[in-house]
Amino acid sequence: MCFNDSCCPPARIFQESICGNFNGPTIGEVDETVFTAPAGAYFEGTFEIFNSAASITTVTGTVNSSIAPVTTTIGPVPPGNTIGQTVKNPTSFVIQMPVGISGTYRINLYKRVLA
């Protein structure tokens, strides 16, 4: 049995990155889920949205969490700009895309793993 760091290695922190592109619909507005995870899978995440300068309007994202605050809004992100937020215990990331927008998103996730 181990009761101190001399016989048990400390937990390691792993970072995972997810990147992608998005394009708004031709009609209306679409909510696109770009990330989901079970509660407790990640202790923290950084979520960024870049809205292309060619976009005609703003774009917004919502990150859900298993702890308060349970929702965090990213944006509205004006054309040609990037906005990001760090969220504890993230469980999903949804981008609300109106007509005439395009851009990219980046997610950095952090997880503790016991050796």
C-alpha positions in Angstrom: 0.0 0.0 0.0 1.3 3.5 -0.8 0.8 6.6 1.3 3.3 9.1 -0.2 4.9 10.3 -3.4 8.1 8.2 -2.7 6.4 5.0 -3.7 3.5 6.2 -6.0 4.1 8.5 -8.9 1.9 11.6 -9.0 -1.0 11.9 -11.5 0.0 13.1 -14.9 -1.8 15.8 -16.8 -2.5 15.2 -20.5 -3.6 17.8 -23.0 -5.7 16.9 -26.0 -6.4 19.4 -28.9 -9.3 19.4 -31.3 -9.6 21.8 -34.2 -12.1 22.1 -37.0 -13.9 24.3 -39.5 -17.5 25.4 -39.6 -19.8 27.0 -42.2 -23.2 28.4 -41.6 -26.3 27.0 -43.3 -27.9 28.4 -46.5 -31.2 29.0 -44.6 -31.9 29.8 -41.0 -29.6 29.0 -38.1 -28.0 25.7 -37.0 -26.6 24.6 -33.6 -23.7 22.2 -34.3 -22.3 20.2 -31.4 -18.5 19.9 -32.0 -17.5 18.2 -28.7 -19.1 16.0 -26.0 -17.7 14.1 -23.1 -19.0 12.4 -20.0 -19.0 14.4 -16.7 -15.6 14.3 -15.1 -13.7 13.2 -18.2 -11.8 16.5 -18.3 -11.0 18.9 -15.4 -10.6 21.9 -17.7 -10.9 23.0 -21.3 -10.1 26.1 -23.4 -12.6 26.8 -26.2 -12.0 29.3 -29.0 -14.0 30.5 -32.0 -12.5 32.4 -34.9 -15.1 34.1 -37.1 -13.7 34.6 -40.7 -13.4 38.2 -41.9 -15.6 37.1 -44.9 -18.5 36.3 -42.5 -21.5 38.7 -42.7 -22.5 38.5 -39.0 -21.4 37.3 -35.6 -21.2 33.7 -34.3 -21.7 32.4 -30.8 -20.7 29.2 -28.9 -21.9 27.6 -25.7 -19.9 25.4 -23.4 -21.7 23.2 -21.0 -20.1 22.0 -17.7 -20.9 19.5 -15.0 -20.3 22.2 -12.3 -21.5 25.8 -11.9 -21.7 27.8 -14.0 -23.3 25.1 -16.1 -23.2 27.1 -19.3 -20.6 29.6 -20.5 -21.1 31.7 -23.6 -18.3 32.4 -26.1 -19.1 35.5 -28.1 -20.8 36.9 -30.0 -17.6 36.8 -32.1 -17.5 39.6 -34.8 -16.2 38.8 -38.3 -12.3 38.8 -38.3 -12.0 38.1 -34.5 -11.3 35.3 -32.1 -12.8 34.9 -28.6 -12.0 32.1 -26.2 -13.0 31.0 -22.7 -11.6 28.5 -20.1 -14.2 26.2 -18.5 -13.9 23.8 -15.6 -15.3 20.2 -16.1 -16.6 20.7 -19.7 -19.1 18.3 -21.1 -20.1 19.8 -24.5 -19.4 22.6 -26.9 -22.1 23.9 -29.4 -21.6 26.6 -32.0 -24.7 28.6 -33.0 -24.2 29.3 -36.7 -26.4 31.7 -38.7 -26.4 32.1 -42.4 -23.3 33.7 -44.0 -20.7 32.7 -41.5 -17.6 30.5 -41.6 -14.6 30.1 -39.4 -12.7 27.7 -37.2 -12.8 26.4 -33.6 -10.0 25.1 -31.3 -10.4 23.1 -28.1 -7.7 22.3 -25.6 -8.7 19.7 -23.0 -6.9 18.8 -19.8 -7.2 15.4 -18.1 -5.5 13.9 -15.0 -4.4 10.3 -15.4 -3.1 8.2 -12.6 0.0 6.2 -13.4 
